[in-house]
Amino acid sequence: MSATMRRVVIAVKPGSGWWVDAECRGVDPAVFHPDPEVVGADVAARELCASCPVAEPCLEYALAVREKDGIWGGLDEHERRKLIRRRRRAAQKVAD
């Protein structure tokens, strides 16, 4: 199963879980994979995420599975990598 197909299944999967309440349920997954060459192409996805009641668990899911593509919980892949690095540095400081 391709990564894109997996995202579609997650976004519309019935039953329990955070995705049941996601604003993106039923939205074309292409919205969350904007063309990086087009300025503002990510606005629609970020607006949906900003109003989503489950943006935080969505983001945590993407971080946990190391999702490499798309916008999850309002962050793109570059922003998620930065967040992971910040968390690692903070955890290291606590451990030291």
N, C-alpha and C positions, 0 to 999 in steps of 0.2 A: 504494500500500500504506500502510495507516495505521501510525502509530507503534507502536500496541499490537501489531499483526500483526508488525511488524518485530522487536519484542522476543521474541515467541514463536518466530519463526524462529531468531533468534540463540541463544535458550536451548536449543533442541533440535536444532540443526544438527549432523549427523554429520560426522565427518572430523577434520582437525587444527584446532588452535586452543585457546585457553584455555578456551572454553566447554565443551569436551568433558569437562573435569574439574569443572565447576561443580556445586555442591550444588543449584542451582536447576533443573537439567535436569529437565523433566517436571513442575515445580511450576506451579500456576496463576499466571499473570502478575499476577492481581489481588492476590496476596499482596504484591507489590512496588509496588503503587499503593494504599496504604491511605487510608482516608478521614481527611483531616486534622482533621476535627471530632471524631473518636473518639480519646480518650486511650488510648494503648497499642496502637493498631491496627497500628503498625509493628513490634511486638515480634517477630512470627514471621519477618518478612523479615530483620531485624537479627540474629536468632539464626542463621538459615541462613548469612548472610554471615560471621558471626563464626567459624563452623566451616568455611568454604569455603577450600580450598587455593588458589583462584585469585581471591580477593577483590581483591587488589591490581591484577592486570591488568584485572579487570572495572571497577574504579574508574577506572583510567587510560583505558580505552576510553570510558567515559561522559564523562570530562573532555575527551578528544580530540574527540569528536563533539558536545560541548556538549549532552549529553542533558538535556532540561529537566524530565522527569518521572520519578517513581519512585525507588526505592532501588536503587543500584548500588554494589557493593563496600562495602556497609554505610552509605553516606551518602545522605541525601535531597538534593533539589535545592537547598535553602538551604545545607546544609553543603558541597555541592560548589562553590557560588558563593563561599562564604567561603574555601575551600581555593584556588580559582583566584586570588582577590584576594591571599591571603597569598603564593602563589608569585610573582605578578607583582611584589609589593612586594620580595620577597627578590631576585628577578632584577634589579630596578631598583637596589637597593643595591649589588649586585655590579658592575653596569655603571657606577655613579657613581664 
